[in-house]
C-alpha cells in the first residue's frame, strides 16, 4: 500500500483521510484517489 501524497502541502493527516473535496482539489475529477491504493 502506498501512502505517498502527490500534494503533501495540502495534506491534513493521512491521504486515506482526505475528504472528497480535497481529492477533487488535488486531483480534479479522478473518481479514485491516486494517493491511496485500496485492496479489494
C-alpha positions as a Markdown table, in Angstrom:
| # | Residue | x | y | z |
|---|---|---|---|---|
| 1 | Unk | 0.0 | 0.0 | 0.0 |
| 2 | Unk | 1.3 | 3.4 | -0.9 |
| 3 | Unk | 0.6 | 6.4 | 1.2 |
| 4 | Unk | 2.6 | 8.9 | -0.9 |
| 5 | Unk | 0.6 | 12.1 | -1.3 |
| 6 | Unk | 1.1 | 13.9 | -4.6 |
| 7 | Unk | 0.3 | 17.2 | -2.9 |
| 8 | Unk | 1.7 | 16.9 | 0.6 |
| 9 | Unk | 1.4 | 20.6 | 1.2 |
| 10 | Unk | -2.4 | 20.3 | 1.1 |
| 11 | Unk | -2.5 | 17.2 | 3.2 |
| 12 | Unk | -4.1 | 17.2 | 6.7 |
| 13 | Unk | -3.4 | 13.8 | 8.3 |
| 14 | Unk | -3.1 | 10.8 | 6.1 |
| 15 | Unk | -4.0 | 10.5 | 2.4 |
| 16 | Unk | -6.7 | 8.0 | 3.4 |
| 17 | Unk | -8.4 | 10.7 | 5.5 |
| 18 | Unk | -8.8 | 13.1 | 2.6 |
| 19 | Unk | -12.3 | 14.4 | 2.0 |
| 20 | Unk | -13.8 | 14.2 | -1.4 |
| 21 | Unk | -13.4 | 18.0 | -1.7 |
| 22 | Unk | -9.6 | 17.6 | -1.0 |
| 23 | Unk | -9.3 | 14.8 | -3.6 |
| 24 | Unk | -11.1 | 16.9 | -6.2 |
| 25 | Unk | -8.9 | 19.9 | -5.4 |
| 26 | Unk | -5.7 | 17.9 | -5.7 |
| 27 | Unk | -6.6 | 15.5 | -8.5 |
| 28 | Unk | -9.6 | 17.0 | -10.4 |
| 29 | Unk | -12.4 | 14.7 | -11.3 |
| 30 | Unk | -10.5 | 11.5 | -10.8 |
| 31 | Unk | -13.1 | 9.2 | -9.2 |
| 32 | Unk | -10.3 | 7.2 | -7.4 |
| 33 | Unk | -7.9 | 8.8 | -5.0 |
| 34 | Unk | -4.5 | 8.1 | -6.6 |
| 35 | Unk | -2.7 | 8.7 | -3.3 |
| 36 | Unk | -4.5 | 5.8 | -1.7 |
| 37 | Unk | -4.3 | 2.2 | -3.1 |
| 38 | Unk | -7.2 | 0.2 | -1.9 |
| 39 | Unk | -7.1 | -3.6 | -1.7 |
| 40 | Unk | -10.4 | -5.2 | -2.8 |
